[in-house]
Amino acid sequence: MSCLVEFPHSYAFSLLSFKNNGQLRDSVLPILEEQSQTPSTRFDGRTTSSTVRPLDNLGDEGYELVTRFDDTNEIHEIVVWSRTGPYRVRVSGRFPDQGVARSVARLWVKTQPAQ
C-alpha cells in the first residue's frame, strides 16, 4: 500500500507497512550501505551522494538514507526504514527536512499492530 504525502514545494512518498513472510529478520542495513556507496548522476547532469545512519527510538530497526546534491549539499531525497513486530515501514521523498521524514516514519510505526 502506498500514500502520497504533500508538503509545500516538495513531495514525499510513503510505502506503508508490509509483512515480509519470514524474511523480515534480514536487516536492510547492508542494502542501504551499498546504495550509499554508489554515487548517482541525474538526468540533468547533477551528481548526488548518500549517507546512511541508524536512528534511535524508531521501532526495532531504524535507518535513514539521505541523498544530497554534490554541488549545493541540498537534500534530494530522504528514505527512512523501520521495523516493528512483523512489519517493516519505508517512507521516502523530498521532505522539507530530516525531522519531518522521521516524524512520518514514527507515525506509521505507531499505527502498526504488535503481532
MMTF fields as JSON, N, C-alpha, C and O atoms, coordinates in Angstrom:
{
  "mmtfVersion": "1.0.0",
  "mmtfProducer": "UNKNOWN",
  "numBonds": 459,
  "numAtoms": 460,
  "numGroups": 115,
  "numChains": 1,
  "numModels": 1,
  "chainsPerModel": [1],
  "groupsPerChain": [115],
  "chainIdList": ["A"],
  "bondAtomList": [4, 2, 8, 6, 12, 10, 16, 14, 20, 18, 24, 22, 28, 26, 32, 30, 36, 34, 40, 38, 44, 42, 48, 46, 52, 50, 56, 54, 60, 58, 64, 62, 68, 66, 72, 70, 76, 74, 80, 78, 84, 82, 88, 86, 92, 90, 96, 94, 100, 98, 104, 102, 108, 106, 112, 110, 116, 114, 120, 118, 124, 122, 128, 126, 132, 130, 136, 134, 140, 138, 144, 142, 148, 146, 152, 150, 156, 154, 160, 158, 164, 162, 168, 166, 172, 170, 176, 174, 180, 178, 184, 182, 188, 186, 192, 190, 196, 194, 200, 198, 204, 202, 208, 206, 212, 210, 216, 214, 220, 218, 224, 222, 228, 226, 232, 230, 236, 234, 240, 238, 244, 242, 248, 246, 252, 250, 256, 254, 260, 258, 264, 262, 268, 266, 272, 270, 276, 274, 280, 278, 284, 282, 288, 286, 292, 290, 296, 294, 300, 298, 304, 302, 308, 306, 312, 310, 316, 314, 320, 318, 324, 322, 328, 326, 332, 330, 336, 334, 340, 338, 344, 342, 348, 346, 352, 350, 356, 354, 360, 358, 364, 362, 368, 366, 372, 370, 376, 374, 380, 378, 384, 382, 388, 386, 392, 390, 396, 394, 400, 398, 404, 402, 408, 406, 412, 410, 416, 414, 420, 418, 424, 422, 428, 426, 432, 430, 436, 434, 440, 438, 444, 442, 448, 446, 452, 450, 456, 454],
  "bondOrderList": [1, 1, 1, 1, 1, 1, 1, 1, 1, 1, 1, 1, 1, 1, 1, 1, 1, 1, 1, 1, 1, 1, 1, 1, 1, 1, 1, 1, 1, 1, 1, 1, 1, 1, 1, 1, 1, 1, 1, 1, 1, 1, 1, 1, 1, 1, 1, 1, 1, 1, 1, 1, 1, 1, 1, 1, 1, 1, 1, 1, 1, 1, 1, 1, 1, 1, 1, 1, 1, 1, 1, 1, 1, 1, 1, 1, 1, 1, 1, 1, 1, 1, 1, 1, 1, 1, 1, 1, 1, 1, 1, 1, 1, 1, 1, 1, 1, 1, 1, 1, 1, 1, 1, 1, 1, 1, 1, 1, 1, 1, 1, 1, 1, 1],
  "groupList": [{"groupName": "MET", "atomNameList": ["N", "CA", "C", "O"], "elementList": ["N", "C", "C", "O"], "formalChargeList": [0, 0, 0, 0], "bondAtomList": [1, 0, 2, 1, 3, 2], "bondOrderList": [1, 1, 2], "singleLetterCode": "M", "chemCompType": "L-PEPTIDE LINKING"}, {"groupName": "SER", "atomNameList": ["N", "CA", "C", "O"], "elementList": ["N", "C", "C", "O"], "formalChargeList": [0, 0, 0, 0], "bondAtomList": [1, 0, 2, 1, 3, 2], "bondOrderList": [1, 1, 2], "singleLetterCode": "S", "chemCompType": "L-PEPTIDE LINKING"}, {"groupName": "CYS", "atomNameList": ["N", "CA", "C", "O"], "elementList": ["N", "C", "C", "O"], "formalChargeList": [0, 0, 0, 0], "bondAtomList": [1, 0, 2, 1, 3, 2], "bondOrderList": [1, 1, 2], "singleLetterCode": "C", "chemCompType": "L-PEPTIDE LINKING"}, {"groupName": "LEU", "atomNameList": ["N", "CA", "C", "O"], "elementList": ["N", "C", "C", "O"], "formalChargeList": [0, 0, 0, 0], "bondAtomList": [1, 0, 2, 1, 3, 2], "bondOrderList": [1, 1, 2], "singleLetterCode": "L", "chemCompType": "L-PEPTIDE LINKING"}, {"groupName": "VAL", "atomNameList": ["N", "CA", "C", "O"], "elementList": ["N", "C", "C", "O"], "formalChargeList": [0, 0, 0, 0], "bondAtomList": [1, 0, 2, 1, 3, 2], "bondOrderList": [1, 1, 2], "singleLetterCode": "V", "chemCompType": "L-PEPTIDE LINKING"}, {"groupName": "GLU", "atomNameList": ["N", "CA", "C", "O"], "elementList": ["N", "C", "C", "O"], "formalChargeList": [0, 0, 0, 0], "bondAtomList": [1, 0, 2, 1, 3, 2], "bondOrderList": [1, 1, 2], "singleLetterCode": "E", "chemCompType": "L-PEPTIDE LINKING"}, {"groupName": "PHE", "atomNameList": ["N", "CA", "C", "O"], "elementList": ["N", "C", "C", "O"], "formalChargeList": [0, 0, 0, 0], "bondAtomList": [1, 0, 2, 1, 3, 2], "bondOrderList": [1, 1, 2], "singleLetterCode": "F", "chemCompType": "L-PEPTIDE LINKING"}, {"groupName": "PRO", "atomNameList": ["N", "CA", "C", "O"], "elementList": ["N", "C", "C", "O"], "formalChargeList": [0, 0, 0, 0], "bondAtomList": [1, 0, 2, 1, 3, 2], "bondOrderList": [1, 1, 2], "singleLetterCode": "P", "chemCompType": "L-PEPTIDE LINKING"}, {"groupName": "HIS", "atomNameList": ["N", "CA", "C", "O"], "elementList": ["N", "C", "C", "O"], "formalChargeList": [0, 0, 0, 0], "bondAtomList": [1, 0, 2, 1, 3, 2], "bondOrderList": [1, 1, 2], "singleLetterCode": "H", "chemCompType": "L-PEPTIDE LINKING"}, {"groupName": "TYR", "atomNameList": ["N", "CA", "C", "O"], "elementList": ["N", "C", "C", "O"], "formalChargeList": [0, 0, 0, 0], "bondAtomList": [1, 0, 2, 1, 3, 2], "bondOrderList": [1, 1, 2], "singleLetterCode": "Y", "chemCompType": "L-PEPTIDE LINKING"}, {"groupName": "ALA", "atomNameList": ["N", "CA", "C", "O"], "elementList": ["N", "C", "C", "O"], "formalChargeList": [0, 0, 0, 0], "bondAtomList": [1, 0, 2, 1, 3, 2], "bondOrderList": [1, 1, 2], "singleLetterCode": "A", "chemCompType": "L-PEPTIDE LINKING"}, {"groupName": "LYS", "atomNameList": ["N", "CA", "C", "O"], "elementList": ["N", "C", "C", "O"], "formalChargeList": [0, 0, 0, 0], "bondAtomList": [1, 0, 2, 1, 3, 2], "bondOrderList": [1, 1, 2], "singleLetterCode": "K", "chemCompType": "L-PEPTIDE LINKING"}, {"groupName": "ASN", "atomNameList": ["N", "CA", "C", "O"], "elementList": ["N", "C", "C", "O"], "formalChargeList": [0, 0, 0, 0], "bondAtomList": [1, 0, 2, 1, 3, 2], "bondOrderList": [1, 1, 2], "singleLetterCode": "N", "chemCompType": "L-PEPTIDE LINKING"}, {"groupName": "GLY", "atomNameList": ["N", "CA", "C", "O"], "elementList": ["N", "C", "C", "O"], "formalChargeList": [0, 0, 0, 0], "bondAtomList": [1, 0, 2, 1, 3, 2], "bondOrderList": [1, 1, 2], "singleLetterCode": "G", "chemCompType": "PEPTIDE LINKING"}, {"groupName": "GLN", "atomNameList": ["N", "CA", "C", "O"], "elementList": ["N", "C", "C", "O"], "formalChargeList": [0, 0, 0, 0], "bondAtomList": [1, 0, 2, 1, 3, 2], "bondOrderList": [1, 1, 2], "singleLetterCode": "Q", "chemCompType": "L-PEPTIDE LINKING"}, {"groupName": "ARG", "atomNameList": ["N", "CA", "C", "O"], "elementList": ["N", "C", "C", "O"], "formalChargeList": [0, 0, 0, 0], "bondAtomList": [1, 0, 2, 1, 3, 2], "bondOrderList": [1, 1, 2], "singleLetterCode": "R", "chemCompType": "L-PEPTIDE LINKING"}, {"groupName": "ASP", "atomNameList": ["N", "CA", "C", "O"], "elementList": ["N", "C", "C", "O"], "formalChargeList": [0, 0, 0, 0], "bondAtomList": [1, 0, 2, 1, 3, 2], "bondOrderList": [1, 1, 2], "singleLetterCode": "D", "chemCompType": "L-PEPTIDE LINKING"}, {"groupName": "ILE", "atomNameList": ["N", "CA", "C", "O"], "elementList": ["N", "C", "C", "O"], "formalChargeList": [0, 0, 0, 0], "bondAtomList": [1, 0, 2, 1, 3, 2], "bondOrderList": [1, 1, 2], "singleLetterCode": "I", "chemCompType": "L-PEPTIDE LINKING"}, {"groupName": "THR", "atomNameList": ["N", "CA", "C", "O"], "elementList": ["N", "C", "C", "O"], "formalChargeList": [0, 0, 0, 0], "bondAtomList": [1, 0, 2, 1, 3, 2], "bondOrderList": [1, 1, 2], "singleLetterCode": "T", "chemCompType": "L-PEPTIDE LINKING"}, {"groupName": "TRP", "atomNameList": ["N", "CA", "C", "O"], "elementList": ["N", "C", "C", "O"], "formalChargeList": [0, 0, 0, 0], "bondAtomList": [1, 0, 2, 1, 3, 2], "bondOrderList": [1, 1, 2], "singleLetterCode": "W", "chemCompType": "L-PEPTIDE LINKING"}],
  "groupTypeList": [0, 1, 2, 3, 4, 5, 6, 7, 8, 1, 9, 10, 6, 1, 3, 3, 1, 6, 11, 12, 12, 13, 14, 3, 15, 16, 1, 4, 3, 7, 17, 3, 5, 5, 14, 1, 14, 18, 7, 1, 18, 15, 6, 16, 13, 15, 18, 18, 1, 1, 18, 4, 15, 7, 3, 16, 12, 3, 13, 16, 5, 13, 9, 5, 3, 4, 18, 15, 6, 16, 16, 18, 12, 5, 17, 8, 5, 17, 4, 4, 19, 1, 15, 18, 13, 7, 9, 15, 4, 15, 4, 1, 13, 15, 6, 7, 16, 14, 13, 4, 10, 15, 1, 4, 10, 15, 3, 19, 4, 11, 18, 14, 7, 10, 14],
  "groupIdList": [1, 2, 3, 4, 5, 6, 7, 8, 9, 10, 11, 12, 13, 14, 15, 16, 17, 18, 19, 20, 21, 22, 23, 24, 25, 26, 27, 28, 29, 30, 31, 32, 33, 34, 35, 36, 37, 38, 39, 40, 41, 42, 43, 44, 45, 46, 47, 48, 49, 50, 51, 52, 53, 54, 55, 56, 57, 58, 59, 60, 61, 62, 63, 64, 65, 66, 67, 68, 69, 70, 71, 72, 73, 74, 75, 76, 77, 78, 79, 80, 81, 82, 83, 84, 85, 86, 87, 88, 89, 90, 91, 92, 93, 94, 95, 96, 97, 98, 99, 100, 101, 102, 103, 104, 105, 106, 107, 108, 109, 110, 111, 112, 113, 114, 115],
  "secStructList": [7, 3, 3, 3, 3, 3, 3, 6, 6, 3, 3, 3, 3, 3, 3, 3, 3, 3, 3, 7, 6, 6, 7, 6, 6, 1, 7, 1, 2, 2, 2, 2, 2, 2, 2, 2, 6, 1, 7, 3, 3, 7, 6, 6, 1, 7, 3, 3, 3, 3, 3, 3, 3, 3, 7, 1, 1, 1, 6, 6, 3, 3, 3, 3, 3, 3, 3, 3, 3, 6, 6, 6, 7, 7, 3, 3, 3, 3, 3, 3, 3, 3, 3, 3, 6, 6, 3, 3, 3, 3, 3, 3, 3, 7, 7, 1, 1, 2, 2, 2, 2, 2, 2, 2, 2, 2, 2, 2, 2, 2, 6, 1, 7, 7, 7],
  "xCoordList": [0.842, 0.0, 0.894, 1.952, 0.513, 1.328, 0.469, -0.755, 1.132, 0.419, 1.281, 2.469, 0.71, 1.424, 1.171, 0.022, 2.247, 2.154, 2.674, 3.821, 1.853, 2.256, 2.689, 2.04, 3.804, 4.301, 4.501, 4.73, 4.42, 4.656, 6.051, 7.038, 6.122, 7.383, 8.178, 9.394, 7.538, 8.246, 7.236, 6.03, 7.748, 6.851, 7.428, 8.629, 6.56, 7.017, 6.178, 4.96, 6.815, 6.125, 6.315, 7.445, 5.223, 5.307, 4.868, 3.775, 5.715, 5.336, 4.977, 5.838, 3.717, 3.248, 3.716, 4.358, 3.384, 3.892, 3.508, 2.454, 4.376, 4.067, 4.745, 5.806, 4.131, 4.671, 5.611, 5.37, 6.68, 7.699, 7.904, 8.991, 6.912, 6.918, 8.224, 8.846, 8.633, 9.787, 11.125, 12.116, 11.206, 12.48, 12.666, 13.666, 11.715, 11.784, 12.965, 13.455, 13.423, 14.563, 15.84, 16.776, 15.906, 17.076, 17.143, 16.159, 18.282, 18.449, 18.517, 19.018, 18.008, 18.124, 19.447, 19.786, 20.21, 21.444, 22.434, 22.952, 22.73, 23.675, 23.212, 24.029, 21.919, 21.387, 21.564, 21.986, 21.236, 21.36, 22.816, 23.122, 23.719, 25.14, 25.659, 26.46, 25.196, 25.601, 25.078, 25.796, 23.824, 23.249, 24.004, 24.208, 24.414, 25.071, 26.459, 26.976, 27.071, 28.413, 28.417, 29.48, 27.246, 27.143, 26.688, 25.503, 27.62, 27.202, 26.293, 26.36, 25.457, 24.49, 24.562, 24.8, 24.352, 24.257, 22.829, 22.326, 22.189, 20.801, 20.735, 21.75, 19.522, 19.309, 19.784, 20.118, 19.819, 20.245, 21.754, 22.254, 22.482, 23.926, 24.436, 25.641, 23.544, 23.962, 24.252, 23.559, 25.276, 25.619, 25.12, 24.97, 24.871, 24.413, 25.261, 25.838, 25.323, 25.987, 25.042, 24.21, 25.178, 24.264, 25.018, 26.157, 24.359, 24.884, 23.781, 22.598, 24.187, 23.221, 23.616, 24.801, 22.622, 22.913, 21.756, 20.615, 22.039, 20.977, 20.199, 20.747, 18.932, 18.075, 17.567, 17.061, 17.695, 17.186, 15.691, 15.147, 15.054, 13.639, 12.731, 11.78, 13.037, 12.195, 11.93, 12.474, 11.093, 10.775, 11.955, 12.846, 11.95, 13.017, 14.268, 15.353, 14.131, 15.237, 14.95, 13.967, 15.78, 15.562, 16.805, 17.88, 16.669, 17.789, 17.314, 16.154, 18.244, 17.945, 19.001, 20.2, 18.554, 19.435, 19.131, 18.024, 20.11, 19.929, 20.787, 21.995, 20.164, 20.87, 20.893, 19.853, 22.091, 22.262, 22.919, 23.676, 22.612, 23.296, 24.716, 24.918, 25.696, 27.086, 27.423, 28.24, 26.804, 27.19, 26.619, 27.228, 25.467, 24.822, 24.632, 24.32, 24.813, 24.572, 23.086, 22.727, 22.237, 20.785, 20.29, 20.768, 19.33, 18.787, 17.941, 17.027, 18.255, 17.478, 16.379, 15.24, 16.709, 15.724, 16.123, 17.306, 15.116, 15.332, 14.529, 13.354, 15.167, 14.484, 14.669, 15.795, 13.571, 13.626, 13.003, 11.869, 13.751, 13.268, 13.059, 13.827, 12.045, 11.845, 11.146, 10.391, 11.411, 10.737, 10.036, 10.578, 8.82, 8.082, 7.252, 6.37, 7.526, 6.814, 6.991, 8.117, 5.9, 6.016, 5.998, 5.852, 6.144, 6.01, 7.276, 8.034, 7.485, 8.555, 7.933, 7.076, 8.374, 7.844, 8.964, 10.1, 8.644, 9.604, 8.895, 7.827, 9.485, 8.972, 10.103, 11.259, 9.775, 10.809, 10.233, 9.034, 11.097, 10.668, 11.489, 12.518, 11.019, 11.678, 10.987, 10.215, 11.268, 10.7, 11.351, 12.484, 10.651, 11.254, 12.552, 13.462, 12.633, 13.866, 13.82, 12.816, 14.926, 15.029, 14.071, 13.575, 13.807, 12.882, 11.485, 10.819, 11.033, 9.698, 9.662, 8.691, 10.693, 10.741, 10.677, 9.957, 11.422, 11.405, 10.042, 9.568, 9.413, 8.078, 7.054, 6.223, 7.114, 6.197, 6.434, 5.479, 7.697, 8.013, 7.517, 6.947, 7.73, 7.267, 5.75, 5.218, 5.056, 3.592, 3.15, 2.252, 3.784, 3.416, 3.768, 3.01, 4.924, 5.329, 4.299, 3.961, 3.808, 2.832, 1.521, 0.811, 1.195, -0.097, -0.065, -1.108, 1.122, 1.226, 0.896, 1.322, 0.144, -0.144, 1.13, 2.052, 1.17, 2.354, 2.572, 3.716, 1.508, 1.643, 0.901, 0.902],
  "yCoordList": [-1.157, 0.0, 1.229, 1.209, 2.27, 3.47, 4.7, 4.658, 5.793, 7.015, 8.192, 8.232, 9.14, 10.348, 11.396, 11.724, 11.922, 12.943, 14.233, 14.282, 15.293, 16.528, 17.586, 17.798, 18.249, 19.381, 20.514, 20.252, 21.758, 22.872, 22.768, 22.562, 22.909, 22.926, 21.633, 21.652, 20.524, 19.251, 18.124, 18.358, 16.895, 15.756, 14.707, 14.682, 13.849, 12.746, 11.537, 11.639, 10.408, 9.178, 8.185, 7.903, 7.654, 6.7, 5.326, 5.162, 4.354, 2.965, 2.423, 2.271, 2.134, 1.755, 0.364, -0.325, -0.033, -1.281, -2.489, -2.52, -3.468, -4.71, -5.86, -5.695, -7.015, -8.226, -8.875, -8.837, -9.467, -9.95, -11.464, -11.945, -12.206, -13.673, -14.322, -15.08, -14.018, -14.694, -14.065, -14.401, -13.164, -12.543, -11.202, -10.517, -10.829, -9.54, -9.46, -8.37, -10.608, -10.611, -10.143, -9.721, -10.205, -9.723, -8.205, -7.518, -7.688, -6.247, -5.565, -6.133, -4.342, -3.551, -2.8, -2.203, -2.818, -2.04, -2.362, -1.427, -3.637, -3.893, -3.31, -2.826, -3.354, -2.803, -1.292, -0.725, -0.639, 0.813, 1.246, 2.237, 0.51, 0.853, 0.718, 1.533, -0.317, -0.493, 0.656, 1.178, 1.044, 2.152, 3.454, 4.26, 3.658, 4.912, 5.022, 6.13, 3.91, 3.928, 4.123, 4.198, 4.203, 4.354, 5.765, 6.077, 6.635, 7.975, 7.879, 6.921, 8.877, 8.838, 10.126, 11.203, 9.999, 11.169, 11.241, 10.302, 12.374, 12.553, 12.951, 13.243, 12.952, 13.277, 14.69, 14.962, 15.599, 16.97, 17.16, 18.282, 16.053, 16.111, 16.332, 16.244, 16.617, 16.831, 15.484, 14.497, 15.459, 14.223, 14.288, 15.361, 13.111, 13.023, 12.019, 11.096, 12.219, 11.287, 10.998, 11.832, 9.808, 9.401, 9.001, 8.538, 9.19, 8.73, 7.959, 8.271, 6.952, 6.147, 6.189, 6.192, 6.22, 6.196, 5.565, 5.619, 4.964, 4.372, 5.465, 6.519, 5.205, 6.12, 5.416, 4.296, 6.055, 5.505, 5.779, 6.69, 4.971, 5.157, 5.153, 5.93, 4.272, 4.152, 2.671, 2.089, 2.073, 0.657, -0.209, 0.226, -1.452, -2.405, -2.128, -2.592, -1.376, -1.154, 0.147, 0.241, 1.135, 2.408, 2.874, 2.95, 3.191, 3.69, 4.823, 4.881, 5.717, 6.857, 6.937, 6.893, 7.052, 7.236, 8.614, 8.86, 9.506, 10.869, 11.058, 10.822, 11.482, 11.738, 13.242, 13.901, 13.774, 15.217, 15.482, 14.658, 16.655, 17.097, 17.506, 18.233, 17.041, 17.33, 18.819, 19.335, 19.513, 20.904, 21.884, 22.924, 21.58, 22.519, 21.959, 22.711, 20.664, 19.981, 19.992, 19.66, 20.373, 20.369, 18.924, 18.075, 18.659, 17.302, 16.992, 17.741, 15.892, 15.43, 14.473, 14.582, 13.542, 12.56, 12.027, 11.899, 11.722, 11.079, 9.786, 9.774, 8.7, 7.413, 6.965, 6.898, 6.661, 6.176, 4.789, 4.594, 3.829, 2.46, 2.179, 2.655, 1.421, 0.991, -0.356, -0.682, -1.126, -2.423, -2.409, -1.933, -2.939, -3.049, -4.322, -4.459, -5.251, -6.527, -7.222, -7.332, -7.703, -8.418, -7.49, -7.961, -6.191, -5.237, -4.406, -4.195, -3.946, -3.0, -1.811, -1.97, -0.623, 0.625, 1.342, 1.387, 1.898, 2.716, 3.985, 3.931, 5.115, 6.379, 7.037, 6.998, 7.629, 8.268, 9.447, 9.501, 10.39, 11.524, 12.763, 12.716, 13.872, 15.17, 15.874, 16.812, 15.42, 16.039, 17.391, 17.61, 18.313, 19.623, 19.508, 20.319, 18.5, 18.268, 16.861, 16.159, 16.459, 15.099, 14.853, 13.738, 15.879, 15.728, 15.352, 14.545, 15.928, 15.609, 14.162, 13.455, 13.709, 12.325, 11.355, 10.358, 11.644, 10.771, 10.777, 9.742, 11.951, 12.036, 11.21, 10.533, 11.265, 10.461, 8.977, 8.214, 8.563, 7.155, 6.748, 5.669, 7.596, 7.278, 7.147, 6.297, 7.993, 7.909, 6.551, 5.931, 6.079, 4.765, 3.65, 2.69, 3.766, 2.74, 2.61, 1.502, 3.747, 3.739, 3.082, 2.558, 3.106, 2.556, 1.053, 0.45, 0.43, -0.98, -1.881, -1.604, -2.946, -3.885, -4.594, -4.806, -4.953, -5.611, -6.988, -7.427, -7.68, -9.028, -9.141, -10.204],
  "zCoordList": [0.0, 0.0, 0.0, 0.629, -0.668, -0.7, -0.469, -0.597, -0.128, 0.182, -0.243, 0.078, -0.952, -1.335, -0.26, 0.036, 0.324, 1.355, 0.753, 0.309, 0.726, 0.065, 1.068, 2.093, 0.752, 1.505, 0.507, -0.674, 0.947, 0.01, -0.608, 0.1, -1.911, -2.673, -2.568, -2.758, -2.275, -2.19, -2.324, -2.4, -2.351, -2.333, -1.402, -1.135, -0.917, -0.071, -0.413, -0.556, -0.544, -0.894, 0.231, 0.63, 0.743, 1.841, 1.375, 0.834, 1.583, 1.367, 2.731, 3.598, 2.916, 4.234, 4.598, 3.805, 5.802, 6.357, 5.515, 4.88, 5.527, 4.842, 5.554, 6.156, 5.48, 6.082, 5.082, 3.876, 5.585, 4.668, 4.735, 4.416, 5.132, 5.081, 5.543, 4.799, 6.774, 7.332, 7.007, 7.656, 6.031, 5.687, 6.382, 6.161, 7.213, 7.871, 8.827, 9.124, 9.309, 10.235, 9.548, 10.228, 8.226, 7.498, 7.594, 7.32, 7.976, 8.135, 6.778, 5.807, 6.723, 5.499, 5.46, 4.438, 6.57, 6.638, 5.518, 4.907, 5.212, 4.11, 2.777, 1.994, 2.518, 1.265, 1.24, 0.232, 2.362, 2.43, 2.328, 1.666, 2.98, 2.895, 1.467, 1.011, 0.766, -0.629, -1.489, -2.341, -1.26, -2.014, -1.739, -2.647, -0.494, -0.137, -0.747, -0.893, -1.103, -1.666, -3.177, -3.794, -3.763, -5.207, -5.562, -5.438, -6.008, -6.425, -7.648, -8.418, -7.805, -8.897, -9.702, -9.156, -11.007, -11.874, -12.396, -13.013, -12.134, -12.564, -14.037, -14.67, -14.555, -15.969, -16.307, -17.46, -15.32, -15.581, -15.407, -15.483, -15.172, -15.055, -13.645, -13.406, -12.706, -11.319, -10.654, -10.899, -9.817, -9.111, -7.67, -7.086, -7.123, -5.745, -4.974, -5.549, -3.668, -2.761, -1.607, -1.25, -1.026, 0.039, 1.299, 1.246, 2.419, 3.703, 4.42, 4.285, 5.18, 5.93, 7.393, 7.727, 8.262, 9.692, 10.441, 9.982, 11.597, 12.401, 13.133, 13.457, 13.386, 14.137, 15.387, 15.309, 16.515, 17.767, 17.902, 17.279, 18.724, 19.052, 17.826, 17.74, 16.885, 15.691, 15.43, 14.491, 16.264, 16.124, 16.518, 17.247, 16.025, 16.323, 15.512, 15.864, 14.431, 13.495, 12.768, 12.032, 12.958, 12.28, 11.564, 12.161, 10.279, 9.49, 8.593, 8.184, 8.304, 7.452, 6.352, 6.628, 5.125, 3.973, 3.389, 2.91, 3.432, 2.934, 1.694, 1.725, 0.608, -0.646, -0.895, -0.884, -1.119, -1.331, -2.679, -3.192, -3.243, -4.45, -4.073, -3.1, -4.841, -4.529, -4.662, -3.9, -5.619, -5.867, -4.848, -4.596, -4.259, -3.337, -1.93, -1.006, -1.756, -0.486, -0.104, 1.026, -1.047, -0.839, -0.805, -1.557, 0.072, 0.17, -1.063, -1.407, -1.713, -2.866, -2.419, -2.874, -1.536, -1.085, 0.283, 0.601, 1.079, 2.371, 2.385, 2.019, 2.808, 2.96, 4.409, 4.901, 5.084, 6.458, 6.505, 6.067, 7.037, 7.207, 8.684, 9.52, 9.01, 10.385, 10.379, 9.462, 11.415, 11.574, 12.919, 13.916, 12.93, 14.18, 14.135, 13.287, 15.041, 15.024, 13.693, 13.209, 13.077, 11.798, 10.578, 9.45, 10.79, 9.689, 9.519, 10.466, 8.308, 8.027, 7.311, 6.442, 7.687, 7.132, 6.394, 6.867, 5.241, 4.491, 4.056, 3.445, 4.368, 3.848, 3.068, 3.489, 1.955, 1.151, 0.402, 0.13, 0.072, -0.719, -0.453, 0.221, -0.992, -0.802, 0.358, 0.16, 1.54, 2.728, 2.962, 2.532, 3.642, 3.931, 4.74, 4.573, 5.617, 6.362, 6.934, 6.816, 7.559, 8.071, 9.232, 9.4, 10.032, 11.152, 10.706, 11.356, 9.601, 9.081, 8.61, 8.881, 7.916, 7.439, 8.612, 8.557, 9.665, 10.845, 11.522, 11.991, 11.57, 12.189, 11.429, 12.034, 10.093, 9.281, 9.536, 9.683, 9.59, 9.858, 11.246, 11.41, 12.234, 13.592, 13.642, 14.354, 12.881, 12.831, 12.316, 12.885, 11.225, 10.68, 11.646, 11.787, 12.322, 13.279, 14.406, 14.822, 14.891, 15.988, 15.604, 16.463, 14.313, 13.879, 13.638, 13.385, 13.712, 13.372, 14.577, 15.698, 14.338, 15.431, 15.893, 15.105, 17.156, 17.7, 17.109, 16.984, 16.741, 16.174, 14.876, 14.255]
}
